[in-house]
Amino acid sequence: MQLDILERFLVLAHSPKKSYNLLGDVQVNYGLVGAMIIQMVEDDIITLKGKKLVVVSKEPIENPFFRELRDLMLKKKKHKSIVFWLKVMVARSSYKLRKHLRRSLTDKEIYRHERRKFLWIFPYDKYYLKNIELRNNLIFTLKEELKGDSKSIGDESLALLGLLKACTAMRILTYDRAERKLLRQRIEDVIAGLPKDTTIYKTVKEVKRGVNSSISMAVIAATSAANASFYGSHY
């Protein structure tokens, strides 16, 4: 079954048994938008020039979120960085993007959807991973590719590995600390060993850096707000 980078990332982030994600909302949101940017580069809709994203195709786009980002980029007089567009799309569309992907994965029978009601009045949705074997295979494939020749790692696998590391989500691949440390170093070695002039190298490197810094800033902002609220309530 063919899944894009966004769908694979969300499947990996989802608990194999429960209805929630193993990652926090900030990690999932920035990870998905990062995956979207990489997928759009792979699909030759946008590309990276220097450290700025540039539109290369004005052809009709079926995916509404790809179309939204492309149209926003076209409206700007100056090209903007990956970090800029990460923040814009997370703020504008992360909730809708996640909802769209969950419905898509349900249609593909990878997720199971349950509609419930809180206090028998307020409806809400629960999504469970139906195809657990698919998630297990994704994890197995990523780990096996890391163990092999770095030149044999596909672009999509490279993107996923870079995103998992940027989102501090290596525990998805293994709970063993020693193994996680080895995998993190291996990812760095693989990315460093890629030809520096390739689009996928530059894109994954910049998205990884952008996701990592954006998550860090979001966490700092949330912590500062929580501390201000706590101390404000005690004076």
Order of alpha helices (4+ residues) and beta strands (2+ residues): alpha-alpha-beta-beta-alpha-beta-alpha-beta-beta-alpha-alpha-alpha-alpha
